[in-house]
Amino acid sequence: QVQLQESGGGLVPPGGSLRLSCVASGGTFNPYSMGWFRQAPGKEREFVMSILWAGPGTNTFSTSTTSGRFFISKDNAKNMVYLQMNNLKSEDTAVYYCAAVQSPKNVMEIGSYDVWGQGTQVTVSS
């Protein structure tokens, strides 16, 4: 019954920044791994970053693909998860999805997530 909705996508030039938001409703997330995924045209959906909903905000996980450029954070009071994206590149162009799964630790496997938003388009182009 938990629902997720992404927002904040759009058109941005190379080197620019965007902040994506994910609002959760209809349930609780204790414990939950909250993840960001993306899917580019012709490619499979891939993991970006995750954060533990019930954690202090420092328990996060990411891969080398976006390390140093992307940052995940949350605001439990607002039921929000954010993805700050900096120094965007053309290869970052994709539909970005917010997802959730019950877990006491961060999860990166796409098959483990069972709640998904509809996605928000991010296009990096000059």
C-alpha positions as CSV (number, residue, x, y, z in Angstrom):
1,Q,0.0,0.0,0.0
2,V,3.0,2.3,0.1
3,Q,3.2,4.6,-2.8
4,L,6.2,6.6,-4.2
5,Q,6.2,9.6,-6.5
6,E,9.3,11.2,-8.0
7,S,9.7,14.8,-9.1
8,G,12.4,17.3,-10.0
9,G,13.6,15.9,-13.4
10,G,14.1,18.1,-16.4
11,L,16.5,19.4,-19.0
12,V,19.9,20.5,-17.8
13,P,23.1,21.3,-19.7
14,P,26.3,19.3,-19.1
15,G,27.9,20.2,-15.8
16,G,24.7,21.4,-14.3
17,S,22.8,20.1,-11.3
18,L,19.4,18.8,-10.4
19,R,17.8,17.6,-7.2
20,L,15.3,14.8,-7.5
21,S,12.6,14.2,-4.8
22,C,10.7,11.2,-3.8
23,V,7.6,11.5,-1.6
24,A,6.2,8.4,0.2
25,S,2.6,7.9,1.3
26,G,0.3,5.2,2.4
27,G,2.7,3.4,4.8
28,T,5.7,3.4,6.9
29,F,9.4,2.5,6.3
30,N,10.7,0.8,9.4
31,P,13.0,-0.8,8.4
32,Y,13.3,0.1,4.7
33,S,16.1,0.6,2.2
34,M,15.2,3.5,0.0
35,G,16.9,3.4,-3.4
36,W,17.4,5.4,-6.5
37,F,17.6,3.6,-9.9
38,R,17.8,4.8,-13.4
39,Q,17.2,3.5,-16.9
40,A,18.6,4.9,-20.1
41,P,17.1,4.1,-23.5
42,G,18.3,0.7,-24.7
43,K,19.8,-0.1,-21.3
44,E,18.8,-2.1,-18.3
45,R,17.7,-0.4,-15.1
46,E,20.6,0.1,-12.8
47,F,21.2,0.9,-9.1
48,V,22.4,4.5,-8.3
49,M,22.3,5.0,-4.5
50,S,20.4,3.9,-1.4
51,I,19.7,5.0,2.2
52,L,18.2,3.5,5.3
53,W,14.9,5.2,6.1
54,A,15.1,4.6,9.8
55,G,18.8,5.4,10.0
56,P,20.6,8.6,11.1
57,G,21.2,9.6,7.5
58,T,24.8,8.4,7.3
59,N,24.0,4.8,6.4
60,T,24.1,5.0,2.6
61,F,25.5,3.0,-0.3
62,S,26.6,3.9,-3.8
63,T,28.6,2.6,-6.7
64,S,31.6,4.1,-8.5
65,T,29.5,5.3,-11.4
66,T,28.2,8.3,-9.5
67,S,30.4,8.5,-6.5
68,G,31.5,12.1,-5.8
69,R,28.8,13.6,-8.0
70,F,25.5,12.2,-6.6
71,F,24.4,12.4,-3.0
72,I,21.4,10.9,-1.3
73,S,19.6,12.3,1.7
74,K,16.2,12.1,3.5
75,D,13.8,14.0,5.6
76,N,11.7,11.7,7.6
77,A,9.3,14.4,8.8
78,K,8.4,15.2,5.2
79,N,8.4,11.6,4.0
80,M,11.0,12.6,1.4
81,V,14.1,11.1,-0.1
82,Y,16.4,13.2,-2.3
83,L,19.0,12.6,-4.9
84,Q,21.3,15.6,-5.5
85,M,23.0,15.3,-8.8
86,N,26.0,17.5,-9.7
87,N,28.3,17.8,-12.7
88,L,25.8,16.0,-14.8
89,K,27.0,14.3,-18.0
90,S,25.2,13.2,-21.1
91,E,25.4,9.6,-20.0
92,D,23.4,10.5,-16.9
93,T,20.3,10.9,-19.2
94,A,17.7,8.4,-18.1
95,V,14.4,8.0,-16.3
96,Y,15.1,8.0,-12.6
97,Y,13.1,5.8,-10.2
98,C,12.6,5.8,-6.5
99,A,12.1,2.4,-4.9
100,A,11.7,0.8,-1.5
101,V,12.1,-2.6,0.2
102,Q,11.9,-3.8,3.7
103,S,15.4,-4.4,4.9
104,P,17.7,-3.7,7.9
105,K,20.5,-2.8,5.6
106,N,21.1,-1.1,2.3
107,V,20.1,-3.1,-0.8
108,M,21.3,-2.6,-4.3
109,E,19.7,-5.6,-6.1
110,I,16.9,-4.4,-8.3
111,G,15.0,-7.6,-7.9
112,S,14.8,-7.0,-4.1
113,Y,12.7,-3.8,-4.4
114,D,9.0,-4.2,-4.5
115,V,7.7,-0.7,-4.4
116,W,8.4,1.7,-7.3
117,G,7.5,5.2,-8.4
118,Q,6.7,6.0,-12.0
119,G,9.9,7.7,-12.7
120,T,11.1,11.2,-13.6
121,Q,12.9,12.1,-16.8
122,V,16.4,13.6,-16.6
123,T,17.9,14.8,-19.9
124,V,21.4,16.2,-19.9
125,S,22.0,18.2,-23.2
126,S,23.3,21.5,-24.4
